[in-house]
Structure formats: structure tokens, C-alpha cells
Amino acid sequence: MSIVELKKVSRVYQSGDHEQKALNKVDIRLEAGKFVVILGPSGAGKSTLLNLLGGLDNPTDGTIVVDGRDISTLSNNELAEYRAEKVGFVFQSYNLIPTLTVKENVALVKDISKNALDPVEMLDKVGLSDHLNNFPSELSGGEQQRVSIARALAKNPMILLCDEPTGALDSDTGVIVLKLLLSMAKEYGKTIIIVTHNQNIAKMADVVVRVKNGRIKSLEEQSNPLRAEEVDW
């Protein structure tokens, strides 16, 4: 079943008399429960695509349908509700609140999500049950990223959007994080969409979308994607 469909989506940014086409008439259809990697060089339009899917930006033209709803027509308040109920975000920067404990950082989602999951359970899923009362400054970079993943998962979103989630991590920690994300797609039916320039991550994907110069260069479905530990990092 299709969970995401973009039809002739363009995003143009205006700077004085200059127009920059970050996306140009993009068409994509993605099924639910897939591990999707959006691959391309810097400036290709990957992050713009992720921001549009997350309701953080609006298309200049075209329609974006998520779970049967055209989010490109929503008001700001409706987009805020969409982000709260449907979407989880994992960024390269962890965006943790330094004055709150690990548990408190994850528990914050209860204030914005009606179907939030138990923060302790989610932290256990990412292997951090022994760090509930630690502050972010007491954790390694990989542990902080796992907290951000636990927080995103605790929202119980249909779609998890990840922008270079392993970009600041060493290879061993990156594998741990990717295995966690992959399990969310395979075991919990979440649609995971990762934006990256890392070709190795694409080897794990059910679907690889290649973006170049604001256009979809190719969309490839992989019948036998590799596990994280099988990839030569």
C-alpha cells in the first residue's frame, strides 16, 4: 500500500531576481513499511525533499499525499498536527535538551503526540535502559543519537525521516544506529526514509531513490538488501 506519493512536486527558492530550483517536477511513490534511502550529492535536493515530506516546507507546485491526505494544502496549524501525529525526525544534530535527563528528553513527546509510547520501553529498545537518569553531556555521540531515535520512535509515527543520521558517528556506532532503524521498518512496520550521500547505507535499503539536480535520477527496488553488519564499512 502506498504511504507517500509525490506528483510533479517542485520547490523553487527566490533570492532577489535569482530562482533556484531545489526540486523540479518530482514523482515518487513509496510503500508502507519500507526502508528507503534517498541518495545524492550535496545540493541535489535531498534535504528539501525530506523537509517537504515532514511538513517543514511547502512545495511551489505539485501535490504531496501522505497516508491518503494531501499535505501540500494544509494550513500551518494542520501541518503542526500532521508532524505531531504522523512523522518522527532524526537529524545529524541530536537536538537534545541539555538540562533534561535522557528519560525526560524522550518523555517530551507525550506533550505533542496522542499515541506516544512509553519512553522507558523505547530507551530499552535502543539499549539505553542503564542511562535513564544521565544528562546528554554524560553520553557519547552515538548514545545521544540513540536517544534522539528513541524520542522519534516514542511519538509512534507512521514515517521516520532521517537526515544523515550517522554522519557524525564512527562506523561501529553508525552500524548500531542503522540496525535500530532497520528493525523499526522490519519489526514495527514503520516507513523509514533516510537522506544520505553514503553509498554503503543504500546497500541496506528496500528502495533506493537517486536524486541529482533536483530531479529523480532513478528509483530502484532491491529484493535482497544487505544487513548492516554485512556491509563493508
Backbone as CSV, one residue per row, in Angstrom:
resi,resn,N_x,N_y,N_z,CA_x,CA_y,CA_z,C_x,C_y,C_z
1,MET,0.847,-1.191,0.000,0.000,0.000,0.000,0.883,1.243,0.000
2,SER,0.547,2.207,-0.837,1.317,3.442,-0.926,1.086,4.295,0.315
3,ILE,2.173,4.744,0.949,2.076,5.617,2.111,2.446,7.049,1.746
4,VAL,3.305,7.192,0.724,3.768,8.511,0.285,3.687,8.573,-1.238
5,GLU,3.131,9.659,-1.744,3.101,9.867,-3.194,3.304,11.343,-3.511
6,LEU,4.344,11.618,-4.272,4.610,12.961,-4.754,4.282,13.014,-6.232
7,LYS,3.529,14.050,-6.632,3.130,14.197,-8.024,3.556,15.574,-8.534
8,LYS,4.533,15.568,-9.470,5.004,16.791,-10.127,5.377,17.872,-9.102
9,VAL,6.117,17.458,-8.079,6.466,18.378,-6.995,7.710,19.187,-7.343
10,SER,7.586,20.498,-7.241,8.715,21.410,-7.432,8.834,22.307,-6.210
11,ARG,10.078,22.680,-5.911,10.314,23.684,-4.866,11.329,24.671,-5.397
12,VAL,10.874,25.904,-5.545,11.715,26.969,-6.084,11.947,28.005,-4.991
13,TYR,13.204,28.356,-4.778,13.559,29.396,-3.816,13.942,30.661,-4.574
14,GLN,13.420,31.786,-4.099,13.650,33.070,-4.761,14.634,33.889,-3.943
15,SER,15.668,34.372,-4.572,16.626,35.269,-3.921,16.868,36.455,-4.853
16,GLY,16.156,37.543,-4.578,16.220,38.686,-5.481,15.646,38.308,-6.825
17,ASP,16.426,38.491,-7.884,15.979,38.127,-9.230,16.349,36.700,-9.601
18,HIS,17.010,36.016,-8.677,17.509,34.670,-8.979,16.571,33.599,-8.444
19,GLU,16.273,32.602,-9.267,15.477,31.457,-8.854,16.352,30.214,-8.763
20,GLN,16.189,29.487,-7.673,16.888,28.213,-7.534,15.873,27.094,-7.428
21,LYS,15.918,26.156,-8.375,15.010,25.025,-8.365,15.626,23.891,-7.552
22,ALA,15.236,23.816,-6.277,15.761,22.749,-5.415,15.176,21.402,-5.818
23,LEU,13.910,21.395,-6.231,13.266,20.195,-6.772,12.502,20.597,-8.032
24,ASN,12.501,19.696,-9.021,11.904,20.036,-10.313,11.031,18.880,-10.805
25,LYS,9.716,19.009,-10.581,8.720,18.058,-11.078,9.036,16.615,-10.667
26,VAL,9.120,16.420,-9.377,9.483,15.117,-8.818,8.246,14.237,-8.667
27,ASP,8.346,12.998,-9.120,7.299,11.988,-8.936,7.891,10.807,-8.163
28,ILE,7.264,10.464,-7.040,7.703,9.308,-6.242,6.474,8.659,-5.618
29,ARG,6.501,7.333,-5.555,5.504,6.591,-4.782,6.255,5.567,-3.921
30,LEU,5.985,5.600,-2.599,6.660,4.703,-1.663,5.638,3.910,-0.875
31,GLU,5.932,2.633,-0.661,5.033,1.763,0.091,5.326,1.820,1.586
32,ALA,4.319,1.483,2.367,4.448,1.476,3.819,5.382,0.361,4.269
33,GLY,6.083,0.602,5.377,6.926,-0.421,5.980,8.237,-0.677,5.271
34,LYS,8.657,0.252,4.411,9.899,0.072,3.663,11.036,0.898,4.275
35,PHE,12.248,0.402,4.069,13.468,1.115,4.433,13.977,1.784,3.168
36,VAL,13.834,3.104,3.106,14.091,3.862,1.886,15.311,4.758,2.086
37,VAL,16.213,4.741,1.124,17.371,5.624,1.155,17.303,6.569,-0.035
38,ILE,17.385,7.866,0.264,17.453,8.895,-0.773,18.904,9.313,-0.889
39,LEU,19.477,9.059,-2.044,20.916,9.178,-2.245,21.217,10.274,-3.253
40,GLY,22.267,11.027,-2.987,22.667,12.043,-3.950,23.721,12.958,-3.368
41,PRO,24.407,13.717,-4.204,25.456,14.637,-3.736,24.870,15.843,-3.020
42,SER,25.726,16.614,-2.379,25.283,17.847,-1.727,24.636,18.764,-2.758
43,GLY,23.519,19.378,-2.369,22.828,20.290,-3.265,21.918,19.632,-4.268
44,ALA,21.743,18.309,-4.146,20.916,17.592,-5.124,19.420,17.791,-4.888
45,GLY,19.046,18.197,-3.664,17.626,18.358,-3.327,17.141,17.360,-2.302
46,LYS,18.049,16.578,-1.717,17.657,15.519,-0.777,16.977,16.089,0.470
47,SER,17.610,17.072,1.103,17.058,17.626,2.341,15.771,18.397,2.072
48,THR,15.702,19.048,0.921,14.453,19.726,0.543,13.315,18.724,0.445
49,LEU,13.599,17.586,-0.157,12.600,16.528,-0.277,12.150,16.053,1.094
50,LEU,13.092,15.864,2.016,12.765,15.420,3.364,11.932,16.473,4.100
51,ASN,12.290,17.737,3.946,11.539,18.807,4.604,10.103,18.881,4.097
52,LEU,9.906,18.632,2.814,8.557,18.637,2.250,7.744,17.469,2.797
53,LEU,8.350,16.297,2.870,7.650,15.127,3.411,7.290,15.320,4.879
54,GLY,8.152,16.044,5.597,7.914,16.255,7.019,7.001,17.419,7.328
55,GLY,6.528,18.103,6.310,5.653,19.252,6.556,6.385,20.444,7.118
56,LEU,7.721,20.491,6.930,8.518,21.625,7.391,8.622,22.701,6.318
57,ASP,8.205,22.381,5.112,8.245,23.301,3.982,7.087,22.956,3.058
58,ASN,6.733,23.886,2.200,5.637,23.683,1.252,6.154,23.667,-0.175
59,PRO,5.583,22.839,-1.041,6.017,22.832,-2.444,5.556,24.089,-3.169
60,THR,6.335,24.477,-4.161,5.921,25.580,-5.030,4.823,25.108,-5.974
61,ASP,4.961,23.872,-6.458,3.956,23.255,-7.329,3.860,21.773,-6.981
62,GLY,2.737,21.159,-7.375,2.561,19.729,-7.206,1.845,19.363,-5.920
63,THR,1.626,18.065,-5.741,0.912,17.572,-4.563,1.747,16.516,-3.845
64,ILE,1.605,16.493,-2.513,2.270,15.511,-1.667,1.201,14.819,-0.836
65,VAL,0.966,13.550,-1.122,-0.074,12.786,-0.440,0.593,11.804,0.518
66,VAL,0.260,11.919,1.797,0.789,11.026,2.824,-0.380,10.367,3.542
67,ASP,-0.422,9.043,3.498,-1.493,8.284,4.133,-2.864,8.769,3.650
68,GLY,-2.938,9.041,2.339,-4.211,9.429,1.734,-4.594,10.888,1.880
69,ARG,-3.723,11.700,2.484,-4.049,13.107,2.711,-3.049,14.002,1.989
70,ASP,-3.577,14.990,1.264,-2.715,15.917,0.541,-2.193,16.965,1.516
71,ILE,-0.948,16.806,1.968,-0.414,17.727,2.973,0.021,19.054,2.363
72,SER,0.115,19.114,1.039,0.524,20.360,0.401,-0.554,21.433,0.484
73,THR,-1.761,21.061,0.904,-2.860,22.030,1.006,-3.163,22.411,2.454
74,LEU,-2.395,21.896,3.403,-2.713,22.100,4.812,-2.271,23.477,5.306
75,SER,-3.002,23.994,6.286,-2.609,25.237,6.947,-1.436,24.963,7.887
76,ASN,-0.849,26.024,8.436,0.267,25.855,9.365,-0.139,25.043,10.595
77,ASN,-1.334,25.301,11.114,-1.813,24.545,12.273,-2.033,23.076,11.921
78,GLU,-2.578,22.833,10.732,-2.799,21.451,10.299,-1.481,20.730,10.056
79,LEU,-0.484,21.454,9.549,0.836,20.853,9.352,1.483,20.501,10.681
80,ALA,1.287,21.353,11.687,1.827,21.069,13.018,1.189,19.796,13.581
81,GLU,-0.110,19.654,13.363,-0.807,18.445,13.803,-0.314,17.216,13.040
82,TYR,-0.090,17.370,11.747,0.448,16.277,10.920,1.816,15.837,11.431
83,ARG,2.689,16.801,11.702,4.034,16.468,12.191,3.966,15.757,13.537
84,ALA,3.048,16.189,14.388,2.924,15.594,15.715,2.410,14.163,15.658
85,GLU,1.494,13.888,14.734,0.815,12.596,14.720,1.437,11.568,13.774
86,LYS,2.040,12.030,12.691,2.438,11.096,11.631,3.942,10.912,11.467
87,VAL,4.728,11.917,11.880,6.129,11.950,11.476,7.069,12.021,12.676
88,GLY,8.145,11.233,12.599,9.252,11.353,13.538,10.474,11.837,12.785
89,PHE,11.337,12.594,13.474,12.521,13.164,12.831,13.787,12.727,13.562
90,VAL,14.800,12.343,12.797,16.134,12.077,13.336,17.126,12.849,12.477
91,PHE,17.829,13.793,13.111,18.779,14.620,12.381,20.206,14.285,12.796
92,GLN,21.173,14.787,12.028,22.573,14.584,12.364,22.893,15.265,13.693
93,SER,22.312,16.440,13.927,22.418,17.085,15.238,21.324,16.500,16.124
94,TYR,21.657,16.186,17.363,20.763,15.373,18.182,19.598,16.164,18.760
95,ASN,19.760,17.496,18.922,18.679,18.365,19.400,18.105,17.910,20.747
96,LEU,18.978,17.458,21.630,18.548,17.092,22.973,18.627,18.313,23.885
97,ILE,17.748,18.361,24.871,17.746,19.469,25.823,18.737,19.142,26.937
98,PRO,19.799,19.919,27.078,20.899,19.548,27.984,20.523,19.507,29.451
99,THR,19.486,20.253,29.847,19.112,20.311,31.261,18.125,19.211,31.660
100,LEU,17.723,18.379,30.696,16.810,17.270,30.976,17.568,15.949,30.900
101,THR,17.124,14.987,31.687,17.729,13.659,31.629,17.339,12.956,30.337
102,VAL,17.986,11.840,30.086,17.668,11.026,28.908,16.184,10.671,28.893
103,LYS,15.684,10.179,30.006,14.270,9.797,30.089,13.367,10.997,29.849
104,GLU,13.702,12.132,30.437,12.871,13.330,30.299,12.883,13.840,28.860
105,ASN,14.024,13.753,28.178,14.093,14.165,26.774,13.131,13.353,25.916
106,VAL,13.074,12.042,26.155,12.195,11.175,25.360,10.738,11.369,25.756
107,ALA,10.500,11.581,27.053,9.119,11.732,27.546,8.449,13.000,27.034
108,LEU,9.227,13.945,26.518,8.665,15.197,25.999,7.615,14.967,24.926
109,VAL,7.749,13.873,24.172,6.834,13.667,23.043,5.401,13.427,23.507
110,LYS,5.227,13.068,24.773,3.868,12.860,25.283,3.055,14.148,25.238
111,ASP,3.747,15.292,25.212,3.059,16.579,25.174,2.534,16.917,23.776
112,ILE,3.048,16.212,22.753,2.647,16.568,21.389,2.006,15.415,20.625
113,SER,2.145,14.197,21.125,1.604,13.037,20.406,0.538,12.343,21.244
114,LYS,-0.613,12.097,20.608,-1.718,11.450,21.307,-1.452,9.972,21.548
115,ASN,-0.628,9.374,20.696,-0.384,7.928,20.786,1.048,7.606,21.177
116,ALA,1.637,8.464,22.008,3.032,8.288,22.391,3.245,6.970,23.135
117,LEU,4.415,6.384,22.889,4.787,5.135,23.536,5.585,5.412,24.800
118,ASP,5.740,4.401,25.624,6.430,4.546,26.892,7.909,4.882,26.664
119,PRO,8.421,5.981,27.242,9.809,6.380,26.993,10.830,5.363,27.508
120,VAL,10.536,4.724,28.629,11.461,3.740,29.178,11.571,2.540,28.241
121,GLU,10.440,2.121,27.687,10.437,0.992,26.759,11.236,1.322,25.499
122,MET,11.062,2.546,24.983,11.783,2.936,23.773,13.283,3.050,24.031
123,LEU,13.662,3.538,25.197,15.080,3.626,25.524,15.689,2.242,25.704
124,ASP,14.888,1.309,26.172,15.355,-0.070,26.270,15.580,-0.648,24.871
125,LYS,14.694,-0.287,23.932,14.830,-0.783,22.554,16.157,-0.348,21.929
126,VAL,16.623,0.851,22.302,17.868,1.353,21.725,19.067,1.078,22.630
127,GLY,18.859,0.262,23.660,19.964,-0.183,24.500,20.460,0.824,25.509
128,LEU,19.572,1.718,25.961,19.993,2.760,26.890,19.226,2.726,28.207
129,SER,18.723,1.580,28.600,17.953,1.482,29.839,18.795,1.781,31.078
130,ASP,20.120,1.680,30.946,21.010,1.980,32.078,21.374,3.456,32.171
131,HIS,20.848,4.252,31.246,21.229,5.674,31.213,20.024,6.601,31.364
132,LEU,18.955,6.126,31.938,17.723,6.916,32.016,17.916,8.248,32.722
133,ASN,18.738,8.257,33.745,18.887,9.461,34.571,20.151,10.250,34.257
134,ASN,20.846,9.854,33.183,22.005,10.627,32.739,21.554,11.858,31.954
135,PHE,22.420,12.850,31.920,22.186,14.023,31.086,22.936,13.841,29.757
136,PRO,22.491,14.510,28.696,23.132,14.332,27.392,24.647,14.511,27.413
137,SER,25.133,15.447,28.205,26.574,15.703,28.256,27.364,14.516,28.799
138,GLU,26.680,13.597,29.452,27.340,12.423,30.025,27.364,11.242,29.056
139,LEU,26.836,11.440,27.852,26.756,10.373,26.864,27.711,10.620,25.708
140,SER,28.078,9.539,25.030,28.851,9.657,23.793,27.948,10.146,22.667
141,GLY,28.568,10.496,21.525,27.778,10.935,20.382,26.809,9.870,19.908
142,GLY,27.273,8.617,19.869,26.401,7.527,19.437,25.242,7.308,20.379
143,GLU,25.496,7.452,21.679,24.421,7.294,22.666,23.416,8.431,22.549
144,GLN,23.898,9.646,22.313,22.976,10.769,22.123,22.107,10.572,20.880
145,GLN,22.704,10.027,19.821,21.912,9.764,18.619,20.854,8.717,18.902
146,ARG,21.181,7.716,19.702,20.197,6.697,20.053,19.068,7.281,20.899
147,VAL,19.390,8.254,21.736,18.333,8.946,22.487,17.401,9.674,21.524
148,SER,17.971,10.325,20.525,17.137,11.052,19.560,16.257,10.093,18.765
149,ILE,16.776,8.892,18.477,15.977,7.883,17.787,14.855,7.389,18.701
150,ALA,15.181,7.140,19.968,14.156,6.705,20.928,13.052,7.749,21.042
151,ARG,13.434,9.010,21.060,12.445,10.091,21.142,11.553,10.115,19.901
152,ALA,12.179,9.948,18.728,11.394,9.929,17.491,10.444,8.742,17.464
153,LEU,10.908,7.585,17.917,10.076,6.381,17.918,8.966,6.474,18.952
154,ALA,9.242,7.157,20.058,8.244,7.282,21.126,7.016,8.064,20.661
155,LYS,7.161,8.861,19.625,5.999,9.543,19.052,5.059,8.555,18.381
156,ASN,5.570,7.339,18.123,4.812,6.303,17.419,4.375,6.782,16.029
157,PRO,5.335,7.289,15.242,4.978,7.847,13.935,4.797,6.759,12.888
158,MET,4.083,7.098,11.837,3.982,6.202,10.688,5.258,6.248,9.864
159,ILE,5.867,7.434,9.807,7.041,7.675,8.974,8.143,8.260,9.826
160,LEU,9.354,7.736,9.657,10.521,8.266,10.350,11.459,8.847,9.304
161,LEU,11.720,10.158,9.390,12.555,10.865,8.434,13.921,11.133,9.067
162,CYS,14.973,10.694,8.396,16.321,10.760,8.965,17.260,11.489,8.007
163,ASP,17.840,12.585,8.457,18.742,13.377,7.628,20.178,13.129,8.079
164,GLU,20.922,12.344,7.311,22.306,11.981,7.621,22.460,11.542,9.080
165,PRO,21.699,10.545,9.526,21.682,10.186,10.952,22.991,9.610,11.465
166,THR,23.872,9.161,10.569,25.146,8.583,11.012,26.334,9.438,10.590
167,GLY,26.065,10.627,10.067,27.128,11.454,9.510,28.204,11.835,10.500
168,ALA,27.848,11.983,11.779,28.813,12.406,12.800,29.307,11.242,13.658
169,LEU,28.998,10.017,13.254,29.320,8.852,14.070,30.455,8.044,13.451
170,ASP,31.179,7.317,14.296,32.165,6.386,13.766,31.431,5.193,13.156
171,SER,32.151,4.378,12.392,31.495,3.315,11.626,30.813,2.289,12.524
172,ASP,31.441,1.915,13.639,30.843,0.910,14.524,29.531,1.407,15.126
173,THR,29.532,2.659,15.592,28.312,3.232,16.167,27.268,3.452,15.089
174,GLY,27.720,3.822,13.896,26.789,4.003,12.785,26.061,2.727,12.437
175,VAL,26.759,1.606,12.484,26.120,0.310,12.222,25.042,0.029,13.259
176,ILE,25.341,0.317,14.534,24.354,0.098,15.604,23.094,0.924,15.342
177,VAL,23.284,2.185,14.996,22.153,3.080,14.735,21.345,2.600,13.527
178,LEU,22.026,2.190,12.466,21.331,1.727,11.270,20.558,0.440,11.525
179,LYS,21.111,-0.451,12.329,20.403,-1.682,12.674,19.128,-1.362,13.435
180,LEU,19.179,-0.358,14.298,17.983,0.065,15.029,16.916,0.584,14.073
181,LEU,17.334,1.431,13.144,16.381,1.991,12.187,15.793,0.902,11.296
182,LEU,16.637,-0.022,10.862,16.172,-1.109,10.006,15.151,-1.984,10.730
183,SER,15.378,-2.216,12.006,14.447,-3.054,12.771,13.084,-2.385,12.910
184,MET,13.064,-1.050,12.914,11.790,-0.347,13.019,10.933,-0.583,11.783
185,ALA,11.582,-0.698,10.634,10.847,-0.979,9.401,10.403,-2.435,9.364
186,LYS,11.307,-3.354,9.696,11.027,-4.780,9.549,10.115,-5.318,10.649
187,GLU,10.314,-4.867,11.889,9.593,-5.436,13.022,8.353,-4.639,13.409
188,TYR,8.363,-3.342,13.133,7.256,-2.498,13.593,6.475,-1.856,12.453
189,GLY,6.874,-2.127,11.216,6.103,-1.642,10.079,6.191,-0.155,9.822
190,LYS,7.212,0.505,10.393,7.386,1.933,10.144,8.032,2.138,8.771
191,THR,7.710,3.235,8.144,8.376,3.610,6.905,9.560,4.495,7.263
192,ILE,10.763,4.009,6.988,11.980,4.740,7.332,12.551,5.351,6.065
193,ILE,12.755,6.670,6.071,13.308,7.369,4.911,14.570,8.090,5.357
194,ILE,15.700,7.664,4.795,16.994,8.225,5.160,17.575,8.996,3.984
195,VAL,17.959,10.236,4.242,18.686,11.044,3.271,20.167,10.948,3.582
196,THR,20.975,10.632,2.579,22.407,10.465,2.806,23.164,10.586,1.488
197,HIS,24.477,10.766,1.598,25.344,10.658,0.411,26.196,9.397,0.520
198,ASN,25.940,8.588,1.574,26.731,7.387,1.839,26.210,6.207,1.015
199,GLN,27.000,5.774,0.066,26.596,4.686,-0.825,26.395,3.370,-0.068
200,ASN,27.132,3.170,1.018,27.027,1.925,1.771,25.642,1.748,2.392
201,ILE,25.072,2.845,2.891,23.749,2.761,3.514,22.712,2.307,2.485
202,ALA,22.907,2.712,1.227,21.967,2.331,0.173,21.905,0.820,-0.028
203,LYS,22.993,0.117,0.313,23.010,-1.331,0.135,22.027,-2.035,1.065
204,MET,21.576,-1.353,2.121,20.655,-1.937,3.093,19.192,-1.675,2.759
205,ALA,18.944,-0.831,1.778,17.603,-0.312,1.543,16.718,-1.253,0.740
206,ASP,15.419,-1.198,1.035,14.424,-1.842,0.176,14.267,-1.050,-1.118
207,VAL,14.365,0.271,-0.979,14.203,1.168,-2.121,15.302,2.218,-2.077
208,VAL,15.958,2.421,-3.204,16.985,3.463,-3.330,16.494,4.501,-4.338
209,VAL,16.368,5.742,-3.873,15.972,6.851,-4.734,17.199,7.727,-4.957
210,ARG,17.622,7.866,-6.200,18.795,8.679,-6.509,18.338,10.030,-7.051
211,VAL,18.860,11.086,-6.410,18.469,12.458,-6.749,19.674,13.211,-7.298
212,LYS,19.435,13.958,-8.355,20.506,14.777,-8.921,19.896,16.029,-9.544
213,ASN,20.444,17.175,-9.160,19.995,18.461,-9.713,18.487,18.656,-9.585
214,GLY,17.947,18.248,-8.437,16.530,18.476,-8.162,15.574,17.528,-8.848
215,ARG,16.100,16.517,-9.508,15.256,15.550,-10.203,15.539,14.136,-9.720
216,ILE,14.569,13.254,-9.915,14.764,11.846,-9.599,15.504,11.196,-10.754
217,LYS,16.728,10.775,-10.462,17.536,10.130,-11.491,17.107,8.683,-11.686
218,SER,16.799,7.996,-10.567,16.330,6.611,-10.648,15.667,6.218,-9.342
219,LEU,14.805,5.204,-9.396,14.194,4.601,-8.213,14.319,3.095,-8.382
220,GLU,15.073,2.484,-7.490,15.401,1.069,-7.610,14.914,0.290,-6.389
221,GLU,14.156,-0.760,-6.634,13.749,-1.654,-5.559,14.740,-2.812,-5.471
222,GLN,15.217,-3.096,-4.254,16.206,-4.148,-4.040,15.545,-5.343,-3.348
223,SER,15.594,-6.486,-3.986,14.912,-7.669,-3.452,15.656,-8.311,-2.288
224,ASN,16.984,-8.160,-2.253,17.775,-8.777,-1.192,18.773,-7.775,-0.610
225,PRO,18.267,-6.760,0.095,19.190,-5.778,0.678,20.064,-6.410,1.762
226,LEU,21.252,-5.855,1.941,22.177,-6.369,2.947,21.772,-5.917,4.348
227,ARG,22.180,-6.703,5.343,22.072,-6.271,6.727,23.236,-5.342,7.034
228,ALA,23.082,-4.520,8.072,24.113,-3.523,8.388,25.470,-4.181,8.610
229,GLU,25.469,-5.321,9.278,26.739,-5.981,9.588,27.367,-6.644,8.365
230,GLU,26.612,-6.771,7.268,27.143,-7.371,6.050,27.819,-6.354,5.129
231,VAL,27.588,-5.087,5.419,28.138,-4.029,4.575,29.606,-3.802,4.932
232,ASP,30.436,-3.662,3.924,31.861,-3.386,4.133,32.035,-1.886,4.378
233,TRP,32.107,-1.510,5.646,32.216,-0.108,6.016,33.663,0.400,5.934
